[in-house]
Amino acid sequence: MKKFVPIFSIVVGIYWIVMGFNYEFWVRKGPGGGFIPVLAGIMAVGLGILVYISSNKDKTPIKFSFKALLPVAGIVLLILVSYVTGLVIAIALYVFLWLKFMEKYKTSKSIIIGFCTATVIYGVFVAWLKVPLPTGLFELL
């Protein structure tokens, strides 16, 4: 597992770099659509290499814990729930559940933070930037 994450990061970074150059990297004396993916890919590859090198120096064994996979499972569940409830509600639910059960926050604080997160996401992406976020089954209404 110590080697998997940096290798995965390097592979994903290379993919971002290649796909970023498929879009226009530099357009009319300014960055194009592929500029940010290429930069993110370069950073992912660089950091992946650094972590891989440092993991070779550390010889202490690491015990695998399934609790480390909870964030990944949570994100996969968030994606699946977003098809039903929409992305904004799914993110609010994810934040609430994570804070309540993983971070052991009080219910009221978890609800407030989840609601504020959903409000900010809706305000910035839907109302201000007009990004068409998935609405789930609410699209049928």
C-alpha positions as CSV (number, residue, x, y, z in Angstrom):
1,M,0.0,0.0,0.0
2,K,3.0,2.3,0.7
3,K,4.0,2.0,-2.9
4,F,0.6,1.9,-4.5
5,V,-0.5,5.4,-3.7
6,P,2.6,7.2,-5.1
7,I,2.6,4.9,-8.2
8,F,-1.1,5.6,-8.7
9,S,-0.4,9.4,-8.3
10,I,2.3,9.2,-10.9
11,V,0.1,7.3,-13.4
12,V,-2.9,9.7,-12.9
13,G,-0.5,12.7,-13.2
14,I,0.8,11.4,-16.5
15,Y,-2.7,10.9,-17.7
16,W,-3.6,14.5,-16.8
17,I,-0.6,15.8,-18.6
18,V,-1.3,13.8,-21.8
19,M,-5.0,14.7,-21.7
20,G,-4.2,18.4,-20.9
21,F,-2.2,18.7,-24.0
22,N,-5.1,17.3,-26.0
23,Y,-6.9,20.5,-25.1
24,E,-5.3,23.8,-26.0
25,F,-2.5,24.5,-23.5
26,W,-1.8,28.1,-24.5
27,V,-4.2,30.2,-26.5
28,R,-3.7,33.8,-27.7
29,K,-0.9,34.6,-25.3
30,G,-2.8,33.1,-22.3
31,P,-3.6,29.7,-20.7
32,G,-6.1,27.5,-22.4
33,G,-8.3,24.7,-21.3
34,G,-5.5,22.2,-20.8
35,F,-3.3,24.5,-18.7
36,I,-4.6,23.6,-15.3
37,P,-4.7,19.8,-15.9
38,V,-1.1,19.9,-17.1
39,L,0.0,21.8,-14.0
40,A,-1.9,19.5,-11.7
41,G,-0.4,16.5,-13.6
42,I,3.1,17.8,-13.2
43,M,2.6,18.4,-9.5
44,A,1.0,14.9,-9.1
45,V,4.0,13.2,-10.8
46,G,6.5,15.2,-8.9
47,L,4.9,14.6,-5.5
48,G,4.4,10.9,-6.4
49,I,8.1,10.5,-7.2
50,L,9.0,12.3,-3.9
51,V,6.7,10.1,-1.8
52,Y,7.9,6.9,-3.6
53,I,11.5,7.8,-2.9
54,S,10.8,8.6,0.7
55,S,8.8,5.3,1.1
56,N,11.9,3.4,-0.1
57,K,13.9,4.9,2.7
58,D,11.4,4.1,5.5
59,K,11.7,0.4,6.3
60,T,9.1,0.2,9.1
61,P,6.2,-2.1,8.3
62,I,2.7,-0.6,8.0
63,K,-0.3,-2.6,9.1
64,F,-3.2,-2.3,6.7
65,S,-6.4,-0.9,8.1
66,F,-9.8,-1.0,6.3
67,K,-10.6,2.3,8.1
68,A,-8.2,3.9,5.6
69,L,-10.6,3.0,2.8
70,L,-13.6,4.8,4.4
71,P,-13.0,8.1,2.6
72,V,-12.9,6.3,-0.7
73,A,-16.1,4.4,0.1
74,G,-17.7,7.6,1.2
75,I,-16.9,9.3,-2.1
76,V,-18.1,6.4,-4.1
77,L,-21.3,6.4,-2.1
78,L,-21.6,10.2,-2.6
79,I,-21.4,9.8,-6.3
80,L,-24.1,7.1,-6.3
81,V,-26.4,9.1,-4.0
82,S,-25.9,12.2,-6.2
83,Y,-27.7,10.4,-9.1
84,V,-30.8,10.2,-6.8
85,T,-30.6,13.4,-4.8
86,G,-28.4,15.7,-6.8
87,L,-24.9,16.7,-6.2
88,V,-25.5,19.6,-3.7
89,I,-27.7,17.5,-1.4
90,A,-25.4,14.5,-1.7
91,I,-22.4,16.7,-0.6
92,A,-24.4,18.1,2.3
93,L,-25.4,14.6,3.4
94,Y,-21.8,13.4,3.1
95,V,-20.4,16.3,5.1
96,F,-23.1,15.8,7.8
97,L,-22.5,12.0,8.1
98,W,-18.7,12.4,8.1
99,L,-18.7,15.0,10.8
100,K,-21.3,13.1,12.9
101,F,-20.0,9.6,12.8
102,M,-16.3,9.9,11.9
103,E,-15.3,13.2,13.6
104,K,-17.9,12.8,16.4
105,Y,-19.3,16.3,16.1
106,K,-22.6,17.2,17.8
107,T,-25.6,16.6,15.6
108,S,-26.5,20.3,15.6
109,K,-23.0,21.4,14.5
110,S,-22.9,18.7,11.8
111,I,-26.2,19.8,10.4
112,I,-25.1,23.5,10.4
113,I,-21.8,22.8,8.7
114,G,-23.5,20.4,6.1
115,F,-26.2,23.1,5.4
116,C,-23.6,25.9,5.1
117,T,-21.5,23.7,2.8
118,A,-24.4,23.0,0.5
119,T,-25.4,26.7,0.5
120,V,-22.0,27.8,-0.5
121,I,-21.7,25.2,-3.2
122,Y,-25.1,26.1,-4.6
123,G,-24.5,29.8,-4.3
124,V,-21.1,29.7,-6.0
125,F,-21.5,27.1,-8.6
126,V,-25.2,27.1,-9.5
127,A,-26.3,30.7,-8.8
128,W,-23.2,32.6,-9.6
129,L,-21.2,30.6,-12.1
130,K,-24.2,28.9,-13.7
131,V,-22.6,25.5,-13.6
132,P,-25.1,22.8,-14.5
133,L,-24.6,20.5,-11.5
134,P,-26.4,17.1,-11.5
135,T,-29.8,17.5,-9.9
136,G,-30.7,13.8,-9.6
137,L,-34.4,12.9,-9.6
138,F,-35.3,16.5,-8.8
139,E,-34.7,17.2,-12.4
140,L,-38.0,15.4,-13.1
141,L,-40.0,17.9,-11.0
